[in-house]
Structure formats: structure tokens, C-alpha cells
Amino acid sequence: LKFTTQASEAAAPTALARSSRAAATRGYLREVDFSHWAAGWLAERLRGLTHTERHAGESHCATLVVKGLQPSQSEVHASVKLKGEARALFYDLTLVIAWEGSAVLRSRG
């Protein structure tokens, strides 16, 4: 899967930049939690994601459509640790996704 960042998503990087400057002046390890932001970002991007599989030379196909992330069953942990100018990203994702599938099967002949 490939995701792109939109201009409206600047809140997290901006918060990170402020935290980075603050951590650099304090001189100790600091952790910034982006779990809530990451969960919303993933839910928005997964909803409506579609995959269709067609085999060459065959007259059938299958399609899966993601209906949405199940937040009560999913766990999203994302944080950035800062020390001076150094940053490290940590994440742990357990995603439960609601989806629908359909298949079209046609016999040859």
C-alpha cells in the first residue's frame, strides 16, 4: 500500500518540529505520542480502498472493498522519541478491518 500526505495533515509534523526544538534545548529524552493522529489518518485512508484481481485469459474476477477500520478492536501506537537533534519513529499496529468481497465466475463455453 502506498499513502501520500496531504497539506491538511501538517499538524503532526508541525507539532514534531516544535517538540524537536524544545527537546534540543532541554537536552533530555522526550517522547511525543502520535497514536490518536495516526489512528485517524489510517482510518481515513483505508476506507474505500479497493483491490480487484483478474487473471489473464480467464473470465472471472474478485474485488475486495475496505468498509472501514474497526477502532474498538484495533490498536494503533505511534510515537517519536527525541534527544537533541536525533529523532526515532516507533509504531505498533494491530488493524481489524471491515471489508466486503464479491466475485464474478463465468463458465467457459
C-alpha positions in Angstrom: 0.0 0.0 0.0 1.2 3.5 -0.8 -0.1 6.5 1.1 0.6 10.1 0.4 0.5 13.0 2.8 -1.9 15.9 2.1 -1.2 19.5 3.0 -4.0 19.4 5.6 -2.0 16.8 7.6 0.6 19.3 8.6 -0.5 19.3 12.2 1.6 16.3 13.2 4.9 17.4 11.5 4.4 20.9 12.9 4.0 19.5 16.5 7.0 17.4 15.9 9.1 20.4 14.9 8.1 22.3 18.0 8.8 19.3 20.2 12.1 18.8 18.5 13.3 22.3 19.2 12.1 22.1 22.8 13.8 18.8 23.3 17.1 20.1 21.8 17.2 22.9 24.3 16.3 20.7 27.3 18.9 18.1 26.5 17.0 15.0 27.6 15.0 12.2 26.0 11.4 13.2 25.1 8.6 11.2 23.6 5.8 12.6 21.5 2.7 10.4 21.2 1.0 10.5 17.7 -1.2 7.4 18.3 -4.5 9.3 18.1 -3.4 11.2 15.0 -2.1 8.0 13.3 -5.3 6.1 14.0 -7.4 8.8 12.4 -5.1 9.1 9.4 -5.1 5.3 8.8 -8.9 5.1 9.2 -9.4 7.8 6.7 -7.0 6.3 4.1 -8.2 2.7 4.5 -11.9 3.5 4.0 -12.9 2.8 0.4 -9.6 1.1 -0.6 -10.4 -1.4 -3.4 -8.4 -4.3 -4.8 -9.6 -6.2 -7.9 -7.9 -9.4 -9.0 -8.2 -10.6 -12.6 -6.3 -13.5 -14.1 -5.1 -13.2 -17.7 -7.1 -15.3 -20.1 -9.8 -16.2 -17.6 -13.3 -14.8 -17.4 -13.6 -14.2 -13.7 -12.5 -11.6 -11.2 -12.8 -10.9 -7.5 -13.0 -7.5 -5.7 -12.4 -6.5 -2.1 -13.6 -3.2 -0.7 -12.5 -1.9 2.7 -15.5 -0.5 4.6 -13.5 0.9 7.5 -11.2 0.3 10.4 -12.8 -1.2 13.5 -11.3 1.2 16.1 -12.6 -0.8 19.2 -10.8 -3.9 18.0 -7.7 -2.2 16.5 -4.6 -0.9 18.3 -2.5 1.9 16.9 0.6 3.1 18.8 2.9 5.7 17.1 5.4 7.9 18.8 8.6 9.8 18.1 11.4 9.8 20.6 13.6 12.9 20.5 17.0 13.5 22.0 18.8 16.7 21.0 18.5 16.8 17.2 18.1 13.0 16.8 14.6 11.5 16.2 13.3 7.9 16.1 9.9 6.7 15.0 8.3 3.8 16.8 5.0 2.2 15.8 3.0 -0.9 16.6 -0.2 -1.6 14.6 -2.9 -4.2 15.0 -5.6 -3.4 12.5 -9.0 -5.1 12.3 -10.7 -4.0 9.1 -14.3 -4.5 7.9 -14.5 -5.4 4.2 -16.8 -6.7 1.6 -15.9 -9.1 -1.2 -17.5 -10.0 -4.5 -16.6 -12.5 -7.2 -17.8 -13.0 -10.7 -17.5 -16.5 -12.0 -18.3 -17.4 -15.6 -18.0 -20.8 -17.1 -16.2 -21.1 -20.4 -18.2 -22.4 -23.2 
